[in-house]
Amino acid sequence: MGYFKNFSYIISHLFLMLFIYLFVTHRYSKRKTIGICFSSFLLLSLSDCLKMNIFPGSSLCYLIVTLFQIFVTQFTGLFISKTRDSKVLFMGLTSSNYVIAGSIAASIFHIYTNNMLLSLIGSSIIHLAILLFLYIKIRDIWLYCYEKEAMKDWWGLCLIPSLFYCGFFCLAIFPYSLYDMPHNIYGVTIFIVTMFASYVAVFRYVESESNRTSVYWKNALFETYIKGLENQYVLVEQSEKNMRILRHDMRHYSNMIDSLLSQGEYGEIRKITEYINGVTDENKVIKHCDNIVIDSILSSMIGKADSLDVDIHPDVSVPKDPPVNKYELAAVIANLLENALICVKDFEQKERRYIEAKIHCTQEHLLIQIKNECEKEIIFDPFTGLPKSKKGRGHGLGMQSISAFSDKIGGNIGCFCENNIFCMIIFAKF
């Protein structure tokens, strides 16, 4: 019986680490990540020997080792994950549930067959079947939700795997195992099926929320994009009208210059040429960069800033075909500038109502730096290090969108506030 439990737990820990490895976007290289998972597997297996072989009758040892194994499991997921947040904790707790379902299957096989080898083979098949089912049916949905970050946090959802784990533990392990109360097998089996159905429903709901949020931001982005194009069209139309008037009047200006030349009035001629140059400059359509989408978004945001009497100082260089999704980049720029506008628009002093926007994109790297004055206290999220909305639930989606974009392109986000100057930087090297 002791050998069976040892081998059964080893198989469970192996599939546990496989689950965590497959359902996490890795922070480190493949080789290093495998090494970390294997080290955790060894720790879990050795600690099992401690509670089952060295101190088999000690309740205190059982409790301490169990808590240690829970810590190692969840810490492994958080440690190797690219983002260390509540989503990763949810996934780690979920992995424990699926693996414990496979372990319970091993006990059920052993109770009915009383054959250790057959039970271990059956348990391995169940573990593999669960892993393959989740990999095929849920992994893409999970990674989509993980990357899109549609929900602000997953702390509430973490309660679901925690309760399932406690249910499994009480029904099949403690204080009485299935060997002591085999009539619980049917209830545990129904509980496993319920867990699978619940998780599929949860993931479908999260996917639906993600799609809804994605549609919202796309609509908001295209609305801004269209407004930018409309503003540019109005500017071009007005400029063409003014230039037509200027071309019509050039004959009169030419006659005036000829007359002044004959009289030697060079100062007056200079004034006329300065006036013509001024009219030309005023009607020149400003192009911020070569990418029409980014240029339109910037034009729209600058127009909005002008209406709020805020100066935006742009330093922009984005190619026609950037190495990142131009619509996602435009959404990030719009979100950053909108947050900065909200921050500075109510300052009484005109000199404080400004935003410095540096946006440089090449085939090798992307740099976005937004600076503005800030006098209000900024609350930073302890997990992401990013500013946190004070408006409560339903707000702060723009910052989540920015964070998701940075994660997608493998970038880094840094933000700080010093001497009442808030600065946010996004940098990615391709």
Solvent accessible surface area in square Angstrom, and as a share of the most:
residue,aa,sasa,rsa
1,M,113,0.50
2,G,42,0.40
3,Y,161,0.61
4,F,4,0.02
5,K,75,0.32
6,N,26,0.13
7,F,97,0.40
8,S,5,0.03
9,Y,52,0.20
10,I,66,0.33
11,I,32,0.16
12,S,5,0.03
13,H,21,0.09
14,L,87,0.43
15,F,24,0.10
16,L,11,0.05
17,M,10,0.04
18,L,70,0.35
19,F,8,0.03
20,I,0,0.00
21,Y,41,0.15
22,L,44,0.22
23,F,5,0.02
24,V,7,0.04
25,T,29,0.17
26,H,51,0.23
27,R,102,0.37
28,Y,57,0.22
29,S,70,0.45
30,K,141,0.60
31,R,212,0.77
32,K,108,0.46
33,T,0,0.00
34,I,86,0.43
35,G,37,0.35
36,I,32,0.16
37,C,8,0.05
38,F,114,0.48
39,S,59,0.38
40,S,9,0.06
41,F,28,0.12
42,L,77,0.38
43,L,85,0.42
44,L,1,0.00
45,S,15,0.09
46,L,120,0.60
47,S,12,0.08
48,D,4,0.02
49,C,50,0.30
50,L,67,0.33
51,K,12,0.05
52,M,36,0.16
53,N,75,0.38
54,I,108,0.55
55,F,104,0.43
56,P,97,0.61
57,G,76,0.73
58,S,41,0.27
59,S,93,0.60
60,L,123,0.61
61,C,18,0.10
62,Y,65,0.25
63,L,100,0.50
64,I,99,0.50
65,V,6,0.04
66,T,18,0.11
67,L,104,0.52
68,F,82,0.34
69,Q,21,0.09
70,I,65,0.33
71,F,126,0.52
72,V,10,0.06
73,T,6,0.04
74,Q,19,0.08
75,F,100,0.42
76,T,3,0.02
77,G,1,0.01
78,L,51,0.25
79,F,66,0.28
80,I,0,0.00
81,S,0,0.00
82,K,79,0.33
83,T,28,0.16
84,R,93,0.34
85,D,22,0.11
86,S,6,0.04
87,K,7,0.03
88,V,1,0.00
89,L,39,0.19
90,F,1,0.00
91,M,5,0.02
92,G,1,0.01
93,L,33,0.16
94,T,4,0.02
95,S,0,0.00
96,S,20,0.13
97,N,0,0.00
98,Y,6,0.02
99,V,15,0.08
100,I,17,0.09
101,A,2,0.01
102,G,0,0.00
103,S,19,0.12
104,I,5,0.02
105,A,15,0.11
106,A,1,0.00
107,S,26,0.17
108,I,30,0.15
109,F,72,0.30
110,H,21,0.10
111,I,50,0.25
112,Y,137,0.52
113,T,60,0.35
114,N,124,0.64
115,N,69,0.35
116,M,78,0.35
117,L,120,0.60
118,L,103,0.51
119,S,0,0.00
120,L,21,0.10
121,I,85,0.43
122,G,13,0.12
123,S,0,0.00
124,S,35,0.22
125,I,107,0.54
126,I,57,0.29
127,H,5,0.02
128,L,87,0.43
129,A,53,0.41
130,I,21,0.11
131,L,15,0.07
132,L,90,0.45
133,F,81,0.34
134,L,1,0.01
135,Y,90,0.34
136,I,120,0.61
137,K,114,0.48
138,I,7,0.04
139,R,57,0.21
140,D,101,0.52
141,I,17,0.09
142,W,3,0.01
143,L,28,0.14
144,Y,66,0.25
145,C,1,0.00
146,Y,14,0.05
147,E,86,0.39
148,K,83,0.35
149,E,25,0.11
150,A,14,0.11
151,M,38,0.17
152,K,81,0.34
153,D,67,0.35
154,W,3,0.01
155,W,111,0.39
156,G,57,0.55
157,L,27,0.13
158,C,9,0.05
159,L,109,0.54
160,I,49,0.25
161,P,0,0.00
162,S,37,0.24
163,L,109,0.54
164,F,23,0.09
165,Y,54,0.20
166,C,72,0.43
167,G,18,0.18
168,F,0,0.00
169,F,42,0.18
170,C,82,0.49
171,L,59,0.30
172,A,7,0.06
173,I,53,0.27
174,F,117,0.49
175,P,87,0.55
176,Y,124,0.47
177,S,29,0.19
178,L,3,0.01
179,Y,71,0.27
180,D,93,0.48
181,M,62,0.28
182,P,62,0.39
183,H,123,0.55
184,N,31,0.16
185,I,8,0.04
186,Y,156,0.59
187,G,39,0.38
188,V,0,0.00
189,T,60,0.35
190,I,116,0.59
191,F,52,0.22
192,I,27,0.14
193,V,90,0.52
194,T,62,0.36
195,M,0,0.00
196,F,38,0.16
197,A,63,0.49
198,S,32,0.21
199,Y,0,0.00
200,V,53,0.31
201,A,60,0.47
202,V,21,0.12
203,F,9,0.04
204,R,130,0.48
205,Y,121,0.46
206,V,1,0.01
207,E,43,0.19
208,S,66,0.42
209,E,42,0.19
210,S,2,0.01
211,N,66,0.34
212,R,148,0.54
213,T,18,0.10
214,S,26,0.17
215,V,83,0.48
216,Y,122,0.46
217,W,57,0.20
218,K,115,0.49
219,N,91,0.47
220,A,33,0.25
221,L,14,0.07
222,F,83,0.34
223,E,97,0.43
224,T,27,0.16
225,Y,35,0.13
226,I,93,0.47
227,K,101,0.43
228,G,0,0.00
229,L,62,0.31
230,E,97,0.43
231,N,61,0.32
232,Q,28,0.12
233,Y,143,0.54
234,V,90,0.52
235,L,99,0.49
236,V,55,0.32
237,E,93,0.41
238,Q,89,0.40
239,S,14,0.09
240,E,91,0.41
241,K,104,0.44
242,N,41,0.21
243,M,51,0.23
244,R,129,0.47
245,I,93,0.47
246,L,14,0.07
247,R,149,0.54
248,H,122,0.54
249,D,40,0.21
250,M,78,0.35
251,R,146,0.53
252,H,82,0.37
253,Y,39,0.15
254,S,54,0.35
255,N,86,0.44
256,M,91,0.41
257,I,38,0.19
258,D,85,0.44
259,S,52,0.33
260,L,30,0.15
261,L,92,0.46
262,S,96,0.62
263,Q,120,0.53
264,G,36,0.35
265,E,77,0.35
266,Y,132,0.50
267,G,37,0.36
268,E,73,0.33
269,I,23,0.12
270,R,145,0.53
271,K,126,0.53
272,I,19,0.10
273,T,52,0.30
274,E,104,0.47
275,Y,121,0.46
276,I,25,0.13
277,N,89,0.46
278,G,29,0.28
279,V,25,0.14
280,T,56,0.33
281,D,91,0.47
282,E,144,0.64
283,N,17,0.09
284,K,136,0.58
285,V,60,0.35
286,I,118,0.60
287,K,140,0.59
288,H,36,0.16
289,C,11,0.07
290,D,91,0.47
291,N,4,0.02
292,I,106,0.54
293,V,2,0.01
294,I,0,0.00
295,D,8,0.04
296,S,0,0.00
297,I,0,0.00
298,L,0,0.00
299,S,16,0.10
300,S,11,0.07
301,M,9,0.04
302,I,32,0.16
303,G,32,0.31
304,K,89,0.38
305,A,0,0.00
306,D,92,0.48
307,S,90,0.58
308,L,64,0.32
309,D,67,0.35
310,V,1,0.01
311,D,63,0.32
312,I,17,0.08
313,H,97,0.43
314,P,54,0.34
315,D,69,0.36
316,V,25,0.14
317,S,59,0.38
318,V,5,0.03
319,P,38,0.24
320,K,151,0.64
321,D,108,0.56
322,P,20,0.13
323,P,54,0.34
324,V,17,0.10
325,N,72,0.37
326,K,73,0.31
327,Y,78,0.30
328,E,49,0.22
329,L,0,0.00
330,A,0,0.00
331,A,16,0.12
332,V,1,0.01
333,I,1,0.00
334,A,15,0.12
335,N,10,0.05
336,L,7,0.03
337,L,0,0.00
338,E,68,0.31
339,N,63,0.32
340,A,4,0.03
341,L,2,0.01
342,I,91,0.46
343,C,41,0.25
344,V,0,0.00
345,K,76,0.32
346,D,104,0.54
347,F,12,0.05
348,E,161,0.72
349,Q,83,0.37
350,K,79,0.33
351,E,127,0.57
352,R,45,0.17
353,R,29,0.11
354,Y,41,0.16
355,I,0,0.00
356,E,77,0.34
357,A,2,0.01
358,K,69,0.29
359,I,0,0.00
360,H,49,0.22
361,C,3,0.01
362,T,49,0.29
363,Q,108,0.48
364,E,109,0.49
365,H,56,0.25
366,L,0,0.00
367,L,39,0.19
368,I,0,0.00
369,Q,44,0.20
370,I,5,0.03
371,K,65,0.28
372,N,3,0.02
373,E,31,0.14
374,C,5,0.03
375,E,103,0.46
376,K,147,0.62
377,E,135,0.61
378,I,42,0.21
379,I,81,0.41
380,F,75,0.31
381,D,33,0.17
382,P,113,0.71
383,F,116,0.48
384,T,66,0.38
385,G,38,0.37
386,L,14,0.07
387,P,26,0.17
388,K,87,0.37
389,S,35,0.23
390,K,122,0.52
391,K,140,0.59
392,G,34,0.33
393,R,228,0.83
394,G,53,0.51
395,H,82,0.37
396,G,24,0.23
397,L,50,0.25
398,G,13,0.12
399,M,25,0.11
400,Q,20,0.09
401,S,31,0.20
402,I,0,0.00
403,S,15,0.09
404,A,13,0.10
405,F,10,0.04
406,S,2,0.01
407,D,39,0.20
408,K,122,0.52
409,I,33,0.17
410,G,50,0.48
411,G,14,0.13
412,N,109,0.56
413,I,46,0.23
414,G,34,0.33
415,C,23,0.14
416,F,90,0.38
417,C,51,0.31
418,E,111,0.50
419,N,145,0.74
420,N,85,0.43
421,I,51,0.26
422,F,25,0.10
423,C,2,0.01
424,M,4,0.02
425,I,51,0.26
426,I,1,0.00
427,F,81,0.34
428,A,2,0.01
429,K,160,0.68
430,F,94,0.39
